[in-house]
C-alpha cells in the first residue's frame, strides 16, 4: 500500500529508483546539511533575535521548503535557511544598517514576494541574463570569504588590532585551539568524501568541550537532557514588520534587491549543479520544471519570514543524496522528516559552543570559492569586477556593499574600454542607483 502511494506520487520506477534507495539518499543529504540546525540559530542570534526557538524555526522552515520542493518538482533537492543569506540578514541588514530584526524579516518577506512575481511573470530570466558573469562569480566567492571570516572571528582565530585591523588570535586558549583542530579535521573529512563530515566535526568538538575545563566550568555546558520537546516559536512567529520596508523604501530598496540577487543566483546555481549530477537536465542542458523549483524556493522564503528566519533556499549538499542514488522527491521527503525528528534533540543542540560551528562556516566558505574557476583570468575587466565584489564583502563586512561596488566597477570598466553597448539597460540602471546611493549617502 505504502509502496504504491510512493510510486504514484514520485514515479520511482520511471526514475530508476526504489524506496530503499531514496530513504538512504535522504538520510545522506540530511547528514550533510544538518549542521544548519546549529549554525543558523548562532548567526541569527547575533542580529538581536530571541535565541529561544530559533532551532525550531530553522527545522520547520527547512521541512516546509523541502516538502514544497518534493511535491512541486519531484526533485531530490532539500531546502533550508541559506548560508550567506543568514549572514546578510544578521551582519548587513541588522548590525551594519541598524534595521530591527522584525523589520529585517519584513525585508525577507518582500524579497520572497518579488522573487515569486519575477518567476511567475518570466522576468526572472531577463534579470538573470542582465547580470554579468564576472559579477556573479565575484558575489558567490565574496560571500564565501565573508562566511569564512565570520567563522574565524567567532572562534577568536582572528581578532581586532589597532594597527593592522585584524590579527591572529590567542592560540593558547582552549576554544581557539579546538576550533583550529576542527577546521583541519573537517577539511580532511570533506576531501575524503565522508558524508556528514561537517556534522561529525560539530559533534566531536562539542564532545571534547564537555571535558575541557574553563574558568566558569566547561567549554561545553552540560545539557539538561538528551531528548526533549522543541522550543516554542511564539517570539518570532508572525513577528515580521512588513510595512517597514515600504515606509523606508529609500533606505531598504538596495537590501531587498541584494537579498533577491543572492537568493536567485544561489538557487539557480544549486538547482543546475545538483540536477546535472542527478542527470535531470534535458538534451538542451536545461532543467525541466525549473519554474516550479523557483516558485517553491520563493514560497519557502515567505513561509520562513513568517516563522522567523532568513531566506530559505536550495542546498548544494543535496548532491550527497544524489550520489547515494536519490532521484525523486521521496529523497526530499525523508530529509524533511529528519528535520522534524531532530527537534527532539533540541536540549543537546542548545549547548553546542560557538567555536564548534567555526569549521562548518569555514568549509562552506571554501566550497563557495570553487566558482572562481568560472572566471576568465585573461579578461582583466572581468577579473577587476569580480575582485572588487569579492574583496569588498569581507573587508566592509557587508554583502550589499560588495554587490553595489561590483556593479559600479563593471559599468565603469565597460564604458572606459569602449564596450558600453554590451551592457544591458538594467545593469546601467542598477549601477546608477548604487552610485547615487553613495553620492547622497542614502543608507
Secondary structure, DSSP 8 states (H G I E B T S, - for coil): -HHHHHHHHH-TTTTT--HHHHHHHHHHHHHHHTTHHHHHHHHHHTTT--STTHHHHHHHHHHHHHHHHHHHH-----EEE-TTHHHIIIIIIIIIS---HHHHHHHHHHHHHHHHHHHHHTHHHHHHHHS-HHHHHHHHHHHHHHHHHHHHHHHTSEEEETTTEEEE--TTSHHHHHHHHHHHHHHHHHHTT-TTHHHHHHHHHHHHHTT-EETTEESS---S-SS------TTTTT---TTHHHHTHHHHHHHHHHHHHHHHHHHHHHHHHHHHHTT-B-TTS-BTTHHHHHHHHHHHHHHHHHHT-S-EEE-TTHHHHHHTT--SHHHHHHHHHHHHHHGGGHHHHTT--GGGGHHHHHHHHHHHGGGGGGS-TT-HHHHHHHHHHHHHHHHHT-HHHHHHHHHHHHHHHHHHTT-GGGS-HHHHHHHHHHHHHHHTT--
